Amino acid sequence: MNLKFILPIFFYISNKIIVSSAQTEPDLQNNVSEEQLDSFSYGNDEFKLAIIGDSGTDKEANMVMELSDFDALLHLGDYDYHCNPDTYFEKVLDADRSYQFMGIIGNHDAKRQCPDDAAEKFKENIYKEMMSSKNDKVKCEFSESKFMWTCVYQNMRIIGLTPGVVGADLRDEQLRFLKKNLSEATEDWKICSWHFYDKYYHTGKYPTDGNVVSGYDSDSESFYDYCKDHGAIIFSAHDHVYARTHVMSKFMTPEIDVFDKNSDGKVAQIRNGATLDILNGTGGWEIYIEQGEHKDYEHWVKKYALGDHKENAKRFGGLFCNFNYGGNNKRAHCEFLRINSSEKVFDSFDIYRNEDPENVTYQQIDEEFRNEKVKALLEANNNNDDDDENQGNLKSKEIIDPKTGNTLFTKTNIIIGSSVFAAVLVLGGGILLVKKSKKVKTENFNDDPELVIDKQLTKENSNTNNGNVLAVPTNMGYSCDISDVRTSITTSNQPIQQNDSHAKNQ
C-alpha cells in the first residue's frame, strides 16, 4: 500500500475529530444545569423586609425579631405600652444593627395614650433612628411635622402615614402627602403603610371601628384605593391579629379582583388597579380574638387570631418578605412566621407584579426571567472564554450532563485528547515509515515502489549530526529527528521515485 495516500487520510480524519469535538460544546452549553444557574448572579439584588406591628417591649418582641434574618425592618407602630419611649430602641432594636429601620407612630406612641413629652420623644426617637448613619442604605424624607415620611430602599418606595393618630397631621394633608409621593414613584415595588385600618379591614376586636384611615364622610377618598390604583402593597396593624386579603380591585366597598376570585391564595398578582392588604399586629403584645361579621368577610384569604381555646396566646409572629426573589424584580416571596409553635410557618405566598394577568400567567413571568438569566450566563461564559484566549490562556470549562449532573468532559479535555489522538496517528505513521525504509526491494520494478533508505546519505548525515538524523532521499520529503523524540512529516507534490542505483544492485 502506498503511504503517500495513507498519511493524508490519517491527517484528514484526525482534523475532523478535533473540529467535531470542539463543536459539541456550544450545544451542551444550551443545557444549563440548575446548579449552574443558581450559582450565577443575575437581576436585582434580593432583600428581605420584616413587617412587624404592635410589638411592645417584652421578651416575646425580641423573639419575633429573631425568627429570621432580614435586611430592613418596617415597624407598624405601638413600640411600648407603658409610654416608655426609649425602651424599644434600647432593648429590642439592636444597638449594632446592620439592617435598615423604618417605623410608623402608633396610637400608643402618641398623645392621649401618653403624656405630651413622652409622645414627642417617641417621634424624635423614630426620626433619629431613620436618619442615623446606621440607615445609610435607605433614603428618607420627612414631613415638617415628622409624622409622615417617604423612603427608598433598593428598588422599593415605602410611604409611612399616621391618619387617626392623635396629634398627627390632618387627614386631608396626609392624603396630599400620599398622592405627591406615590404618583411620582418610579420604583418597582411600592408600599403604603399606616397603623390603623378602615372598616372592612380588621377582624372584629373593635366591631364599631369604621374608616379610621380614610375618614367617615360620605365623600371621603379612600387611602386604600389610591394605593391600589398605583399598585402599592398595603400594610397596617392596631388589630392584634394577622389577616391577608385577596387581591382587591376595590377597597371602599370590597371587591375581589376578577383574576383572584378563584385563587387558593398562594399567589397574588398585583398591578396598577389591583393589590392586597395585610394586617399584622402580632409583634409581641397580646393577640386578639376575631368576631362578628368582620371575621367572615369573603375577601380574607388567610387569618390568624387568638384561637377558640386561646392556643395562640403566646404564638406571636411577623411577616418576612423576600423582594426581587431570585433576582426577579417582578416576584416576592412572603412568610408569616410564629414563635412558640411547632409549625413555624403559618402563611406562605408569592407576590407577582403582573400588569396583564389576562394574557400573561405568573408562570410565564418566571419562564421569561429564567430564559433571560440563561442567556446572560452563556454570554458571560463566552466573554470569559474570549478574554482567556486573548491572554493566551485556555480555560478549562466543565460540560455537564443535564440529566445526571455529571461532568462529561471539559474544553481542555476535548482539545488535548484530540491532539493526542492526532499525535498518535502521526507517530504511528512515522514508525511505519522508518520500518519500511529499512526494507530492501526485491520485487519486480513494476510493483508499487517501496521506501528505500539511501545508506550513503544516512552515513554522511550521521557524521555531521551525531547519528541522530535518519535521512531518506530528498525527493521523499520525510525526515525524523530522533534526539528530540518527535516526528514531523511533510509531503511533497512530486511522485515518489524509485532509486535506480539500488535497483541495479538488486
For each residue, the residues with C-beta under 8 A, 3 or more apart:
1: 5 6 448
2: 5 6 448 449 496
3: 6 7 429 432 433 436 451
4: 7 8 491 496
5: 1 2 8 9
6: 1 2 3 9 10 429
7: 3 4 10 11 429 489 491
8: 4 5 11 12 491
9: 5 6 12 13
10: 6 7 13 14 425 426 429
11: 7 8 14 15 422 425 426
12: 8 9 15 16
13: 9 10 16 17 425
14: 10 11 17 18 418 421 422 425 426
15: 11 12 18 19 422
16: 12 13 19 20
17: 13 14 20 21 418 421 422
18: 14 15 21 22 415 418 419 422
19: 15 16 22 23
20: 16 17 23 24
21: 17 18 24 414 415 417 418
22: 18 19 25 411 414 415 418
23: 19 20 26 27
24: 20 21 27 28 399 414
25: 22 28 29 397 399 411 414
26: 23 29 30
27: 23 24 30 31
28: 24 25 31 399 400 408
29: 25 26 32 378 381 399
30: 26 27 378
31: 27 28 400 402
32: 29 36 37 374 377 378 402
33: 36 37 400 402 405
34: 37 38
35: 38 39 400 405
36: 32 33 39 40 377 400
37: 32 33 34 40 370 373 374 377
38: 34 35
39: 35 36
40: 36 37 373 376 377 380
41: 327
42: 327 372 373 376 377
43: 324 326 327 328 329 369 373
44: 154 155 188 324 327 328 329
45: 154 324 327
46: 322 323 324 325 326 327
47: 71 72 153 154 322 323 324
48: 68 69 70 71 72 320 321 322 323
49: 70 71 72 73 74 153 156 320 321 323
50: 65 68 70 72 73 74 99 318 319 320
51: 74 76 235 278 280 318 319 320 321
52: 55 64 65 73 74 75 76 280 283 318 319
53: 75 76 77 78 106 195 235 236 237 238 280 281 282 283
54: 76 77 78 106 237 238 240 281 282 283 284 285 286
55: 52 61 64 75 78 79 88 92 283 284 285
56: 60 61 78 79 80 81 283 284 285
57: 61 79 80 81 82 84 87 88 91 92 284
58: 61 284 285
59: 62 63
60: 56 63 64 284 285 314 316 339
61: 55 56 57 58 64 65 88 92 283 284 285 316
62: 59 65 66 91 92 284
63: 59 60 66 67 284 316 339 340
64: 52 55 60 61 67 282 283 284 316 317 318 339
65: 50 52 61 62 92 318
66: 62 63
67: 63 64 317 318 320 337 338 339 344
68: 48 50 318 320 335 337
69: 48
70: 48 49 50 73 99 320
71: 47 48 49 99 100
72: 47 48 49 50 99 100 101 102 137 138 153
73: 49 50 52 70 99 100 101 102 103
74: 49 50 51 52 102 103 104 158 191 193 235
75: 52 53 55 79 101 102 103 104 283
76: 51 52 53 54 104 106 193 194 195 235 236 237 280 281 283
77: 53 54 103 104 105 106 107 108 109 165 195 237 238
78: 53 54 55 56 81 106 107 108 109 195 237 238 281 285
79: 55 56 57 75 85 87 88 89 92 103 106 108 109 122
80: 56 57 83 84 85 87 88 108 109
81: 56 57 78 108 285
82: 57 87
83: 80 108 113 114 115 118
84: 57 80 87 118
85: 79 80 89 109 114 118 119 121 122 125
86: 89 90 121 125
87: 57 79 80 82 84 90 91 92
88: 55 57 61 79 80 91 92 93
89: 79 85 86 92 93 125 129
90: 86 87 93 95
91: 57 62 87 88
92: 55 57 61 62 65 79 87 88 89
93: 88 89 90 97 101 129
94: 97 99
95: 90
96:
97: 93 94 101 134
98:
99: 50 70 71 72 73 94
100: 71 72 73 134 135 137 138 153
101: 72 73 75 93 97 129 130 134 135
102: 72 73 74 75 130 138 140 149 151 153 158 160
103: 73 74 75 77 79 126 129 130 160
104: 74 75 76 77 160 161 162 193 194 195
105: 77 109 110 122 123 126 147 162 165 168 195
106: 53 54 76 77 78 79 109 110 165 195 237 238
107: 77 78 110 112 113 164 165 166 195 196 238
108: 77 78 79 80 81 83 113 114
109: 77 78 79 80 85 105 106 113 114 119 122 123
110: 105 106 107 113 114 119 122 162 165 166 167 168
111: 114 116 119 166 167
112: 107 166 167
113: 83 107 108 109 110 119 166
114: 83 85 108 109 110 111 118 119 122
115: 83 118 119
116: 111 119 120
117: 120 121
118: 83 84 85 114 115 121 122
119: 85 109 110 111 113 114 115 116 122 123 167
120: 116 117 123 124
121: 85 86 117 118 124 125
122: 79 85 105 109 110 114 118 119 125 126
123: 105 109 119 120 126 127 146 147
124: 120 121 127 128 146
125: 85 86 89 121 122 128 129
126: 103 105 122 123 129 130 146
127: 123 124 130 131 142 146
128: 124 125 131 132
129: 89 93 101 103 125 126 132 134 135
130: 101 102 103 126 127 135 138 140 142 149 151
131: 127 128 135 140 142
132: 128 129 135
133: 136
134: 97 100 101 129
135: 100 101 129 130 131 132 138 140
136: 133
137: 72 100 153
138: 72 100 102 130 135 151 152 153
139: 151 152 153
140: 102 130 131 135 149 150 151 152
141: 149 150 151
142: 127 130 131 146 148 149
143: 146 147 148 149 169 177
144:
145: 148 168 169
146: 123 124 126 127 142 143 149
147: 105 123 143 162 165 167 168 169
148: 142 143 145 159 160 161 162 168 169 174 177
149: 102 130 140 141 142 143 146 159 160
150: 140 141 157 158 159 160 177 181
151: 102 130 138 139 140 141 157 158 159 160
152: 138 139 140 156 157 158 187
153: 47 49 72 100 102 137 138 139 156 158
154: 44 45 47 323 324
155: 44 187 188 189 323 324 329
156: 49 152 153 187 188 189 190 191 323
157: 150 151 152 181 182 185 187 189 190 191 232
158: 74 102 150 151 152 153 190 191 193
159: 148 149 150 151 177 178 181 182 190 191 192 193 232
160: 102 103 104 148 149 150 151 193 194
161: 104 148 174 177 178 192 193 194 223
162: 104 105 110 147 148 165 168 169 174 194 195
163: 168 171 174 194 196 212 213 214 215 223
164: 107 168 194 195 196 212 213
165: 77 105 106 107 110 147 162 168 195 196
166: 107 110 111 112 113
167: 110 111 112 119 147
168: 105 110 145 147 148 162 163 164 165 174
169: 143 145 147 148 162 173 174 177
170: 173 174
171: 163 174 175 214 215 220
172: 175 176
173: 169 170 176 177
174: 148 161 162 163 168 169 170 171 177 178 223
175: 171 172 178 179 221 223 226
176: 172 173 179 180
177: 143 148 150 159 161 169 173 174 180 181
178: 159 161 174 175 181 182 192 223 226 227
179: 175 176 182 183 226
180: 176 177 183 184
181: 150 157 159 177 178 184 185
182: 157 159 178 179 185 190 192 226 227 230 232
183: 179 180 230
184: 180 181
185: 157 181 182 190 230
186:
187: 152 155 156 157 190
188: 44 155 156 324 329 330 353
189: 155 156 157 233 323 329 332 353
190: 156 157 158 159 182 185 187 227 230 231 232 233
191: 74 156 157 158 159 232 233 234 235
192: 159 161 178 182 223 224 227 232 233 234 235
193: 74 76 104 158 159 160 161 234 235 236
194: 76 104 160 161 162 163 164 213 223 236
195: 53 76 77 78 104 105 106 107 162 164 165 236 237 238
196: 107 163 164 165 212 213 236 238
197: 201 202 209 212 213 236 238 239 279
198: 201 210 211 212 213 214 222 223 224 251
199: 209 210 211
200: 251 254 294 297 299
201: 197 198 224 236 243 245 251 277 279
202: 197 205 206 209 238 239 241 243 279 294
203: 239 241 243 279 288 290 291 294 295 300 303 305
204: 207 289 290 291 292 293 294 295
205: 202 239 240 241 288 289 290 291
206: 202 209 239
207: 204 291 292 293 294
208:
209: 197 199 202 206 212
210: 198 199 216
211: 198 199 214 215 216 220 222
212: 163 164 196 197 198 209 238
213: 163 164 194 196 197 198 223 224 236
214: 163 171 198 211 220 221 222 223 224 252
215: 163 171 211 220 221
216: 210 211 220
217: 220
218:
219:
220: 171 211 214 215 216 217
221: 175 214 215 225 226
222: 198 211 214 225 226 251 252
223: 161 163 174 175 178 192 194 198 213 214 226 227
224: 192 198 201 213 214 227 228 234 251 252 277
225: 221 222 228 229 250 251 252
226: 175 178 179 182 221 222 223 229 230
227: 178 182 190 192 223 224 230 232 234 275
228: 224 225 231 232 234 248 249 250 251 273 274 275
229: 225 226 272 273
230: 182 183 185 190 226 227 272
231: 190 228 270 271 272 273 274 275 353
232: 157 159 182 190 191 192 227 228 275
233: 189 190 191 192 270 275 276 278 351
234: 191 192 193 224 227 228 275 276 277 278
235: 51 53 74 76 191 192 193 277 278 279 280
236: 53 76 193 194 195 196 197 201 213 277 278 279 280
237: 53 54 76 77 78 106 195 279 280 281 283
238: 53 54 77 78 106 107 195 196 197 202 212 281
239: 197 202 203 205 206 243 279 281 288
240: 54 205 281 282 285 286 287 288
241: 202 203 205 279 281 282 287 288 290 303 304 305 306
242: 278 279 280 281 282 302 303 304 305 317 319 336 346 347
243: 201 202 203 239 278 279 300 302 303 304
244: 265 276 277 278 279 300 301 302 303 347 349
245: 201 248 276 277 278 299 300 301
246: 256 257 260 261 263 265 268 276 299 300 301
247: 256 257 259 260 263 268 269 270 274 275 276
248: 228 245 251 254 255 256 257 274 275 276 277 299
249: 228 255 256 257 258 273 274
250: 225 228 253 254 255
251: 198 200 201 222 224 225 228 248 254 277
252: 214 222 224 225
253: 250
254: 200 248 250 251 297 299
255: 248 249 250
256: 246 247 248 249 260 261 298 299
257: 246 247 248 249 260 261 274
258: 249 261
259: 247 263 269 274 357 358
260: 246 247 256 257 263 268 269 274
261: 246 256 257 258
262:
263: 246 247 259 260 266 267 268 301
264:
265: 244 246 268 301 302 349
266: 263 348 349 350
267: 263 349 350 351 352 362
268: 246 247 260 263 265 276 349 350 351 352
269: 247 259 260 274 351 352 353 354 357 362
270: 231 233 247 274 275 276 351 352 353 354
271: 231 274 275 353 354 355 356 357
272: 229 230 231 355
273: 228 229 231 249
274: 228 231 247 248 249 257 259 260 269 270 271
275: 227 228 231 232 233 234 247 248 270 271
276: 233 234 244 245 246 247 248 268 270 351
277: 201 224 234 235 236 244 245 248 251
278: 51 233 234 235 236 242 243 244 245 319
279: 197 201 202 203 235 236 237 239 241 242 243 244
280: 51 52 53 76 235 236 237 242 283 317 318 319 336
281: 53 54 76 78 237 238 239 240 241 242 288
282: 53 54 64 240 241 242 287 304 316 317 318
283: 52 53 54 55 56 61 64 75 76 237 280 316 317 318
284: 54 55 56 57 58 60 61 62 63 64 316
285: 54 55 56 58 60 61 78 81 240
286: 54 240
287: 240 241 282 305 306 312 313 315 316
288: 203 205 239 240 241 281 305 306
289: 204 205 305 306
290: 203 204 205 241 294 295 303 305 306
291: 203 204 205 207 294 295
292: 204 207 295 296
293: 204 207 296 297
294: 200 202 203 204 207 290 291 297
295: 203 204 290 291 292 300 303 305
296: 292 293
297: 200 254 293 294 300
298: 256
299: 200 245 246 248 254 256
300: 203 243 244 245 246 295 297 303
301: 244 245 246 263 265
302: 242 243 244 265 336 347 349
303: 203 241 242 243 244 290 295 300
304: 241 242 243 282 312 317 336 346 347
305: 203 241 242 287 288 289 290 295 312
306: 241 287 288 289 290 310 312 313
307: 310 311 312 313
308: 311
309:
310: 306 307 313
311: 307 308 315
312: 287 304 305 306 307 315 338
313: 287 306 307 310
314: 60 339 340
315: 287 311 312 338 339 340 341
316: 60 61 63 64 282 283 284 287 338 339 340
317: 64 67 242 280 282 283 304 336 337 338 339 346
318: 50 51 52 64 65 67 68 280 282 283 336 337
319: 50 51 52 242 278 280 334 335 336 337
320: 48 49 50 51 67 68 70 334 335 336 337
321: 48 49 51 332 333 334 335 351
322: 46 47 48 325 332 333 334
323: 46 47 48 49 154 155 156 189 332
324: 43 44 45 46 47 154 155 188 327 328 329 331 332
325: 46 322 328 331 332 333 350
326: 43 46 331 369
327: 41 42 43 44 45 46 324 369 373
328: 43 44 324 325 331 365 366 369
329: 43 44 155 188 189 324 353
330: 188 352 353 354 365 369
331: 324 325 326 328 350 351 352 353 362 365 366 369
332: 189 321 322 323 324 325 350 351 352
333: 321 322 325 348 349 350 351
334: 319 320 321 322 347 348 349 350 351
335: 68 319 320 321 345 347 348
336: 242 280 302 304 317 318 319 320 345 346 347 348
337: 67 68 317 318 319 320 344 345 346
338: 67 312 315 316 317 341 343 344 346
339: 60 63 64 67 314 315 316 317
340: 63 314 315 316
341: 315 338 344 346
342:
343: 338 346
344: 67 337 338 341
345: 335 336 337 348
346: 242 304 317 336 337 338 341 343
347: 242 244 302 304 334 335 336
348: 266 333 334 335 336 345
349: 244 265 266 267 268 302 333 334
350: 266 267 268 325 331 332 333 334 362
351: 233 267 268 269 270 276 321 331 332 333 334
352: 267 268 269 270 330 331 332 362 365
353: 188 189 231 269 270 271 329 330 331
354: 269 270 271 330 357 360 362 365
355: 271 272
356: 271 359 360
357: 259 269 271 354 360 361 362
358: 259
359: 356
360: 354 356 357 364 365
361: 357 364 365
362: 267 269 331 350 352 354 357 365 366
363: 366 367
364: 360 361 367 368
365: 328 330 331 352 354 360 361 362 368 369
366: 328 331 362 363 369 370
367: 363 364 370 371
368: 364 365 371 372
369: 43 326 327 328 330 331 365 366 372 373
370: 37 366 367 373 374
371: 367 368 374 375
372: 42 368 369 375 376
373: 37 40 42 43 327 369 370 376 377
374: 32 37 370 371 377 378
375: 371 372 378 379
376: 40 42 372 373 379 380
377: 32 36 37 40 42 373 374 380 381
378: 29 30 32 374 375 381 382
379: 375 376 382 383
380: 40 376 377 383 384
381: 29 377 378 384 385 397
382: 378 379 385 386
383: 379 380 386 387
384: 380 381 387 388 395
385: 381 382 388 389 395 397 411
386: 382 383 389 390
387: 383 384 390 391
388: 384 385 391 393 394 395
389: 385 386 392 393 394
390: 386 387
391: 387 388
392: 389
393: 388 389
394: 388 389 411 412 415
395: 384 385 388 411 412
396: 410 411 412 413
397: 25 381 385 410 411
398: 407 410
399: 24 25 28 29 407 408 409 410 411
400: 28 31 33 35 36 405 406 407 408
401: 404 405 406 407 408
402: 31 32 33 405
403:
404: 401
405: 33 35 400 401 402
406: 400 401
407: 398 399 400 401 410
408: 28 399 400 401
409: 399 413 414 417
410: 396 397 398 399 407 413 414
411: 22 25 385 394 395 396 397 399 414 415
412: 394 395 396 415 416
413: 396 409 410 416 417
414: 21 22 24 25 409 410 411 417 418
415: 18 21 22 394 411 412 418 419
416: 412 413 419 420
417: 21 409 413 414 420 421
418: 14 17 18 21 22 414 415 421 422
419: 18 415 416 422 423
420: 416 417 423 424
421: 14 17 417 418 424 425
422: 11 14 15 17 18 418 419 425 426
423: 419 420 426 427
424: 420 421 427 428
425: 10 11 13 14 421 422 428 429
426: 10 11 14 422 423 429 430 487 489
427: 423 424 430 431 487
428: 424 425 431 432
429: 3 6 7 10 425 426 432 433 487 489
430: 426 427 433 434 480 487 489
431: 427 428 434 435
432: 3 428 429 435 436
433: 3 429 430 436 437 451 478 480 489
434: 430 431 437 438 470 480
435: 431 432 438 439
436: 3 432 433 439 450 451
437: 433 434 451 452 453 470 472
438: 434 435 453
439: 435 436 450 451 452
440: 452 502 506
441: 449 450 452 498 502 503 506
442: 506
443: 447 450
444: 447
445: 498 503
446:
447: 443 444
448: 1 2
449: 2 441 496 497 498
450: 436 439 441 443
451: 3 433 436 437 439 472 476 496
452: 437 439 440 441 473 498 499 502
453: 437 438 458 470 471 472
454: 457 458 471 472 473 499
455: 458 459
456: 459 460
457: 454 460 461 471 472 473
458: 453 454 455 461 462 470 471
459: 455 456 462 463
460: 456 457 463 464 471
461: 457 458 464 465 469 471
462: 458 459 465 466 467 468 469
463: 459 460
464: 460 461
465: 461 462 468 469
466: 462 483
467: 462
468: 462 465 481 482 483
469: 461 462 465 479 480 481 482
470: 434 437 453 458 479 480 482
471: 453 454 457 458 460 461 479
472: 437 451 453 454 457 476 478 479
473: 452 454 457 476 497 499
474: 477
475: 492 494 496 497
476: 451 472 473 492 496
477: 474 490 491 492 494
478: 433 472 489 490
479: 469 470 471 472 488
480: 430 433 434 469 470 487
481: 468 469 484 486 487 488
482: 468 469 470 485
483: 466 468
484: 481
485: 482
486: 481
487: 426 427 429 430 480 481
488: 479 481
489: 7 426 429 430 433 478
490: 477 478
491: 4 7 8 477
492: 475 476 477
493:
494: 475 477 497
495:
496: 2 4 449 451 475 476
497: 449 473 475 494
498: 441 445 449 452 502 503
499: 452 454 473 502 503
500: 503 504
501: 504 505
502: 440 441 452 498 499 505 506
503: 441 445 498 499 500 506
504: 500 501
505: 501 502
506: 440 441 442 502 503
